[in-house]
């Protein structure tokens, strides 16, 4: 074999070995990167590709979550195999911003009595229960996916009596952030609803708005108290059909003068 042939074979061998070495380095690098990515939060590894940016949390929510000083558990009430992709991804987003938030999936078919510890109502699939050491809050599927109605919808309902379908909106962030704020707040304002005079009941919309603002509502038979409770943020006397007694009047006047 000539010297030129030997040199050529040697170069080929070296190139082959170098190529194999590079392949091993690349494979090792990919493995390491995959392992590192697996430890990163979903906010880094998953982009919000939904057309409406359903999973992107606002700065207000991020500030609340990152500022948590106590543990919060979010129980995802869902049967295995029926998970809602929007709700599941949003829950993961919450936990990725704070190690104070833990997500636990509860299958109601295998744990039927779990929700009864938090509510007397039967929860829809894909509901969420948010809990801290202070208190808990139930976020139903119907609060996460809400329906909104136009003035035309209301007009048609008034004229025909047929309930409109409305437009479905994903309100996951609004409902879940409100629940987190509720269960971690030190003090919550109370709206006392005065009763005993044939008052008109507050509408479901008003009560829902109060809940959305984390305002507690309690009924207050005015004749049974000598003063408005100290924790009252406000009182409401909604369209009474009978007069107040002098004692009741004085209780209200004293509260208004404070």
C-alpha positions as a Markdown table, in Angstrom:
| # | Residue | x | y | z |
|---|---|---|---|---|
| 1 | Unk | 0.0 | 0.0 | 0.0 |
| 2 | Unk | 1.4 | 3.4 | -1.0 |
| 3 | Unk | 2.1 | 6.2 | 1.5 |
| 4 | Unk | -0.7 | 8.3 | -0.1 |
| 5 | Unk | -3.2 | 5.6 | 0.4 |
| 6 | Unk | -2.2 | 5.1 | 4.0 |
| 7 | Unk | -2.6 | 8.9 | 4.6 |
| 8 | Unk | -6.0 | 8.9 | 3.0 |
| 9 | Unk | -7.2 | 6.0 | 5.1 |
| 10 | Unk | -5.9 | 7.6 | 8.2 |
| 11 | Unk | -7.6 | 10.9 | 7.4 |
| 12 | Unk | -10.9 | 9.0 | 6.8 |
| 13 | Unk | -10.6 | 7.2 | 10.0 |
| 14 | Unk | -9.9 | 10.4 | 11.9 |
| 15 | Unk | -12.9 | 12.1 | 10.3 |
| 16 | Unk | -15.2 | 9.2 | 11.1 |
| 17 | Unk | -14.1 | 9.1 | 14.7 |
| 18 | Unk | -14.5 | 12.9 | 14.9 |
| 19 | Unk | -18.0 | 12.7 | 13.4 |
| 20 | Unk | -19.0 | 10.0 | 15.8 |
| 21 | Unk | -17.7 | 12.0 | 18.7 |
| 22 | Unk | -19.7 | 15.0 | 17.6 |
| 23 | Unk | -22.8 | 12.9 | 17.3 |
| 24 | Unk | -22.4 | 11.7 | 20.9 |
| 25 | Unk | -21.8 | 15.2 | 22.1 |
| 26 | Unk | -25.0 | 16.4 | 20.3 |
| 27 | Unk | -27.0 | 13.5 | 21.7 |
| 28 | Unk | -25.7 | 14.2 | 25.2 |
| 29 | Unk | -26.6 | 17.9 | 24.9 |
| 30 | Unk | -30.1 | 17.1 | 23.7 |
| 31 | Unk | -30.6 | 14.8 | 26.7 |
| 32 | Unk | -29.4 | 17.4 | 29.1 |
| 33 | Unk | -31.6 | 20.1 | 27.6 |
| 34 | Unk | -34.6 | 17.8 | 27.7 |
| 35 | Unk | -34.0 | 17.1 | 31.4 |
| 36 | Unk | -33.6 | 20.9 | 32.1 |
| 37 | Unk | -36.7 | 21.8 | 30.2 |
| 38 | Unk | -38.7 | 19.2 | 32.1 |
| 39 | Unk | -37.9 | 21.1 | 35.3 |
| 40 | Unk | -39.0 | 24.5 | 33.9 |
| 41 | Unk | -42.5 | 25.9 | 34.6 |
| 42 | Unk | -45.1 | 25.9 | 31.9 |
| 43 | Unk | -44.9 | 29.6 | 31.4 |
| 44 | Unk | -41.4 | 29.0 | 30.0 |
| 45 | Unk | -41.9 | 25.8 | 28.1 |
| 46 | Unk | -45.4 | 26.4 | 26.7 |
| 47 | Unk | -46.4 | 29.3 | 24.6 |
| 48 | Unk | -50.0 | 30.6 | 24.7 |
| 49 | Unk | -51.1 | 29.6 | 21.2 |
| 50 | Unk | -54.8 | 30.1 | 21.8 |
| 51 | Unk | -56.3 | 32.8 | 19.5 |
| 52 | Unk | -57.7 | 34.7 | 22.5 |
| 53 | Unk | -54.7 | 34.2 | 24.8 |
| 54 | Unk | -56.8 | 32.3 | 27.2 |
| 55 | Unk | -53.9 | 31.0 | 29.3 |
| 56 | Unk | -51.9 | 34.3 | 29.6 |
| 57 | Unk | -52.3 | 35.7 | 33.2 |
| 58 | Unk | -52.6 | 39.4 | 33.6 |
| 59 | Unk | -50.0 | 41.4 | 35.7 |
| 60 | Unk | -52.6 | 41.8 | 38.4 |
| 61 | Unk | -53.0 | 38.0 | 38.8 |
| 62 | Unk | -49.2 | 37.4 | 38.6 |
| 63 | Unk | -48.7 | 40.0 | 41.3 |
| 64 | Unk | -51.2 | 38.3 | 43.6 |
| 65 | Unk | -49.9 | 34.8 | 43.0 |
| 66 | Unk | -46.2 | 35.8 | 43.4 |
| 67 | Unk | -47.0 | 37.7 | 46.5 |
| 68 | Unk | -48.6 | 34.8 | 48.3 |
| 69 | Unk | -47.3 | 34.2 | 51.9 |
| 70 | Unk | -49.4 | 31.2 | 52.6 |
| 71 | Unk | -50.1 | 27.9 | 50.9 |
| 72 | Unk | -53.1 | 27.5 | 48.6 |
| 73 | Unk | -54.4 | 24.3 | 47.2 |
| 74 | Unk | -56.5 | 24.2 | 44.1 |
| 75 | Unk | -58.6 | 21.0 | 43.9 |
| 76 | Unk | -59.5 | 20.2 | 40.2 |
| 77 | Unk | -62.8 | 18.3 | 40.4 |
| 78 | Unk | -62.9 | 16.3 | 37.2 |
| 79 | Unk | -63.5 | 12.7 | 36.0 |
| 80 | Unk | -60.4 | 11.1 | 34.5 |
| 81 | Unk | -60.5 | 11.5 | 30.7 |
| 82 | Unk | -62.9 | 14.5 | 30.7 |
| 83 | Unk | -60.4 | 17.3 | 31.6 |
| 84 | Unk | -61.0 | 20.6 | 30.0 |
| 85 | Unk | -57.8 | 21.7 | 28.3 |
| 86 | Unk | -58.3 | 25.4 | 29.0 |
| 87 | Unk | -58.9 | 24.9 | 32.7 |
| 88 | Unk | -56.1 | 22.4 | 33.1 |
| 89 | Unk | -53.6 | 24.6 | 31.3 |
| 90 | Unk | -54.6 | 27.7 | 33.3 |
| 91 | Unk | -54.3 | 25.8 | 36.6 |
| 92 | Unk | -50.8 | 24.8 | 35.6 |
| 93 | Unk | -50.0 | 28.5 | 34.8 |
| 94 | Unk | -51.0 | 29.5 | 38.3 |
| 95 | Unk | -48.8 | 26.9 | 40.0 |
| 96 | Unk | -45.9 | 27.8 | 37.7 |
| 97 | Unk | -45.8 | 31.4 | 39.2 |
| 98 | Unk | -45.6 | 30.3 | 42.8 |
| 99 | Unk | -44.6 | 27.2 | 44.8 |
| 100 | Unk | -47.2 | 28.3 | 47.3 |
| 101 | Unk | -49.9 | 26.9 | 44.9 |
| 102 | Unk | -50.5 | 23.2 | 44.7 |
| 103 | Unk | -52.8 | 21.5 | 42.2 |
| 104 | Unk | -54.6 | 18.3 | 43.1 |
| 105 | Unk | -56.9 | 16.5 | 40.8 |
| 106 | Unk | -59.9 | 14.8 | 42.4 |
| 107 | Unk | -62.0 | 12.3 | 40.5 |
| 108 | Unk | -65.5 | 12.5 | 41.9 |
| 109 | Unk | -66.3 | 9.0 | 40.8 |
| 110 | Unk | -63.6 | 7.5 | 43.0 |
| 111 | Unk | -63.9 | 10.1 | 45.7 |
| 112 | Unk | -67.6 | 11.0 | 45.7 |
| 113 | Unk | -67.7 | 12.6 | 49.2 |
| 114 | Unk | -64.9 | 15.0 | 48.7 |
| 115 | Unk | -66.9 | 18.1 | 47.5 |
| 116 | Unk | -69.4 | 17.7 | 50.3 |
| 117 | Unk | -66.8 | 19.0 | 52.7 |
| 118 | Unk | -66.9 | 22.3 | 51.0 |
| 119 | Unk | -70.4 | 22.7 | 49.6 |
| 120 | Unk | -73.9 | 21.3 | 49.8 |
| 121 | Unk | -74.4 | 21.7 | 46.1 |
| 122 | Unk | -73.6 | 19.1 | 43.5 |
| 123 | Unk | -70.6 | 20.3 | 41.6 |
| 124 | Unk | -70.4 | 20.2 | 37.8 |
| 125 | Unk | -67.4 | 18.3 | 36.2 |
| 126 | Unk | -64.4 | 20.6 | 35.7 |
| 127 | Unk | -65.1 | 22.7 | 38.8 |
| 128 | Unk | -62.3 | 23.9 | 41.1 |
| 129 | Unk | -62.2 | 24.2 | 44.9 |
| 130 | Unk | -59.6 | 26.7 | 46.2 |
| 131 | Unk | -58.5 | 26.4 | 49.9 |
| 132 | Unk | -56.1 | 28.0 | 52.3 |
| 133 | Unk | -55.8 | 27.6 | 56.1 |
| 134 | Unk | -58.3 | 30.5 | 56.5 |
| 135 | Unk | -61.2 | 29.4 | 54.3 |
| 136 | Unk | -62.3 | 27.8 | 51.0 |
| 137 | Unk | -64.1 | 28.9 | 47.9 |
| 138 | Unk | -65.9 | 26.9 | 45.3 |
| 139 | Unk | -65.5 | 27.9 | 41.6 |
| 140 | Unk | -68.1 | 26.1 | 39.5 |
| 141 | Unk | -67.7 | 25.2 | 35.9 |
| 142 | Unk | -70.5 | 27.7 | 35.2 |
| 143 | Unk | -68.5 | 30.5 | 36.8 |
| 144 | Unk | -65.4 | 29.6 | 34.6 |
| 145 | Unk | -67.5 | 29.4 | 31.4 |
| 146 | Unk | -70.0 | 32.3 | 31.7 |
| 147 | Unk | -72.7 | 33.4 | 29.4 |
| 148 | Unk | -73.2 | 37.0 | 28.5 |
| 149 | Unk | -76.3 | 38.5 | 27.0 |
| 150 | Unk | -76.9 | 41.6 | 24.8 |
| 151 | Unk | -79.7 | 44.1 | 25.2 |
| 152 | Unk | -81.4 | 42.5 | 22.2 |
| 153 | Unk | -81.3 | 39.1 | 24.0 |
| 154 | Unk | -83.0 | 40.6 | 27.1 |
| 155 | Unk | -85.6 | 42.4 | 24.9 |
| 156 | Unk | -86.4 | 39.1 | 23.0 |
| 157 | Unk | -86.7 | 37.3 | 26.4 |
| 158 | Unk | -89.0 | 40.0 | 27.7 |
| 159 | Unk | -91.2 | 39.8 | 24.5 |
| 160 | Unk | -91.2 | 36.1 | 24.0 |
| 161 | Unk | -90.3 | 34.5 | 27.3 |
| 162 | Unk | -87.8 | 32.3 | 25.5 |
| 163 | Unk | -84.4 | 32.1 | 27.3 |
| 164 | Unk | -81.7 | 33.3 | 25.0 |
| 165 | Unk | -78.5 | 31.2 | 24.6 |
| 166 | Unk | -76.2 | 34.1 | 24.9 |
| 167 | Unk | -72.5 | 34.0 | 24.1 |
| 168 | Unk | -70.1 | 31.7 | 26.0 |
| 169 | Unk | -67.0 | 33.3 | 27.5 |
| 170 | Unk | -64.0 | 31.8 | 29.3 |
| 171 | Unk | -63.7 | 33.5 | 32.6 |
| 172 | Unk | -61.1 | 31.2 | 34.1 |
| 173 | Unk | -58.7 | 33.8 | 35.3 |
| 174 | Unk | -61.3 | 36.2 | 36.8 |
| 175 | Unk | -63.0 | 33.4 | 38.7 |
| 176 | Unk | -59.8 | 31.7 | 40.0 |
| 177 | Unk | -57.9 | 34.9 | 41.0 |
| 178 | Unk | -61.0 | 36.1 | 42.9 |
| 179 | Unk | -61.1 | 32.8 | 44.7 |
| 180 | Unk | -57.4 | 33.0 | 45.6 |
| 181 | Unk | -57.8 | 36.5 | 46.9 |
| 182 | Unk | -60.8 | 35.5 | 48.9 |
| 183 | Unk | -59.2 | 32.5 | 50.7 |
| 184 | Unk | -56.0 | 34.5 | 51.6 |
| 185 | Unk | -57.5 | 37.8 | 52.6 |
| 186 | Unk | -57.2 | 38.6 | 56.3 |
| 187 | Unk | -60.5 | 40.5 | 56.5 |
| 188 | Unk | -63.5 | 40.6 | 54.1 |
| 189 | Unk | -66.1 | 43.3 | 53.9 |
| 190 | Unk | -69.6 | 42.3 | 54.8 |
| 191 | Unk | -72.8 | 43.6 | 53.2 |
| 192 | Unk | -75.7 | 43.2 | 55.6 |
| 193 | Unk | -79.1 | 42.9 | 53.9 |
| 194 | Unk | -81.8 | 44.2 | 56.2 |
| 195 | Unk | -84.9 | 42.0 | 56.5 |
| 196 | Unk | -88.2 | 42.1 | 58.3 |
| 197 | Unk | -90.1 | 44.7 | 56.3 |
| 198 | Unk | -91.2 | 42.9 | 53.2 |
| 199 | Unk | -88.0 | 43.9 | 51.4 |
| 200 | Unk | -87.5 | 42.9 | 47.7 |
| 201 | Unk | -84.9 | 40.2 | 47.3 |
| 202 | Unk | -81.6 | 41.3 | 45.7 |
| 203 | Unk | -81.3 | 40.0 | 42.2 |
| 204 | Unk | -79.0 | 37.1 | 41.4 |
| 205 | Unk | -76.8 | 39.5 | 39.3 |
| 206 | Unk | -76.2 | 41.8 | 42.3 |
| 207 | Unk | -75.4 | 38.9 | 44.6 |
| 208 | Unk | -73.0 | 37.5 | 41.9 |
| 209 | Unk | -71.3 | 40.9 | 41.5 |
| 210 | Unk | -70.8 | 41.0 | 45.3 |
| 211 | Unk | -69.3 | 37.6 | 45.3 |
| 212 | Unk | -67.0 | 38.5 | 42.4 |
| 213 | Unk | -65.7 | 41.4 | 44.5 |
| 214 | Unk | -65.2 | 39.1 | 47.5 |
| 215 | Unk | -68.0 | 40.9 | 49.5 |
| 216 | Unk | -69.8 | 38.6 | 52.0 |
| 217 | Unk | -73.5 | 39.0 | 52.2 |
| 218 | Unk | -75.6 | 38.3 | 55.3 |
| 219 | Unk | -79.2 | 38.9 | 56.2 |
| 220 | Unk | -79.8 | 41.1 | 59.2 |
| 221 | Unk | -83.3 | 41.1 | 60.9 |
| 222 | Unk | -83.0 | 44.7 | 62.2 |
| 223 | Unk | -85.5 | 44.3 | 65.0 |
| 224 | Unk | -83.4 | 41.7 | 66.7 |
| 225 | Unk | -80.2 | 43.9 | 67.1 |
| 226 | Unk | -79.4 | 47.0 | 69.1 |
| 227 | Unk | -76.6 | 48.0 | 66.7 |
| 228 | Unk | -75.2 | 47.2 | 63.3 |
| 229 | Unk | -72.3 | 44.7 | 63.6 |
| 230 | Unk | -68.8 | 46.2 | 63.7 |
| 231 | Unk | -67.7 | 44.3 | 60.6 |
| 232 | Unk | -70.4 | 45.9 | 58.4 |
| 233 | Unk | -68.9 | 47.4 | 55.3 |
| 234 | Unk | -72.4 | 48.5 | 54.2 |
| 235 | Unk | -76.0 | 47.8 | 54.8 |
| 236 | Unk | -78.8 | 47.7 | 52.3 |
| 237 | Unk | -82.6 | 48.2 | 52.8 |
| 238 | Unk | -84.0 | 47.1 | 49.5 |
| 239 | Unk | -87.6 | 48.5 | 48.8 |
| 240 | Unk | -89.3 | 47.7 | 52.1 |
| 241 | Unk | -93.1 | 47.5 | 52.0 |
| 242 | Unk | -93.6 | 48.3 | 55.7 |
| 243 | Unk | -92.3 | 51.0 | 58.1 |
| 244 | Unk | -89.4 | 50.6 | 60.4 |
| 245 | Unk | -90.0 | 50.9 | 64.2 |
| 246 | Unk | -88.4 | 53.8 | 66.1 |
| 247 | Unk | -85.8 | 51.4 | 67.5 |
| 248 | Unk | -84.8 | 50.2 | 64.1 |
| 249 | Unk | -84.6 | 53.8 | 62.8 |
| 250 | Unk | -82.3 | 54.7 | 65.7 |
| 251 | Unk | -80.1 | 51.7 | 65.0 |
| 252 | Unk | -79.6 | 52.8 | 61.4 |
| 253 | Unk | -79.1 | 56.5 | 62.3 |
| 254 | Unk | -76.4 | 55.5 | 64.8 |
| 255 | Unk | -74.6 | 53.4 | 62.2 |
| 256 | Unk | -74.8 | 56.3 | 59.6 |
| 257 | Unk | -73.4 | 58.8 | 62.1 |
| 258 | Unk | -70.3 | 56.7 | 62.7 |
